[in-house]
């Protein structure tokens, strides 16, 4: 019988990338992490014995604790967290179980531009529409849920990056930008090793809309229309981003679970 305070790797896989995803805290000891320096998408590392720090980090949200094998370290910590009223579970089998799950994405820790426990900071051009909304969505849902984003005039991106120790993206002649005929979203999928069927499908739609190649995906015209509409609806870029996150949450679920659904009228029409 499964433990009442555990979650399987397969169950967790269905939550990652969605707004329903729990906080993921990786408590592997340094030697275990150094031997396998990858992260489950969206997870953060934290010292296992810093109980109060973990409680503060998760607030009133559900949390999944991850250690190497899902044994004493994560099970003990989950019990302590539950004694403090936290909605905590441990990952059955730990990182080993996740690593052995077919097609499970793992983000290389060295690819995440952040310092210690501080959120990563990213900066790009203001008035975002497609790539500059899609990329923050990917980062927040799969890389760093605490990431912060700055939107400034194009001429000020690199200066702002230096002042605020931020990572510039979707601007020419920077690392996180378009490469050949691919857009910045594609670059992030490659560098974070997040290539998976649903994200690849979503990337094709984003690329088609962002580079005016609607022949690549019929959904591109709709994405362009809604993205332009959001940019006109919201003068504040952060309000635009907040609304855009809902848009990409829906597109991801379409790409993962609903791509084959079709609609017609009348509903009982025979083929």
Buried (B, 14 or more C-beta within 10 A) or exposed (E): EEEEBBBBBEBBBEBBBEEEBBBBBBBBEEEBBEEBEBBBBBBBBBEBEEBEEBBEBBEEEBBBBBBBBBEEBBBBBBEBBBEEEBBBBBBBBBBBBBBEBEEBBBBEBEBBBBEEEEEBBBBBBBEBBBBBBBBBBBBBBBBBBBBBBBBBEEEBBBEBBEEBEBBBBBBEEBEBBBEEEBBBBBBBBBBBBBEBEBBEBBBBBBBBBBBEEBEBBEBBEBBBEBBEEBBEEBEEBEEBBEBBBEBBBEBBBBBBEEEEEEEEEEEEEEE
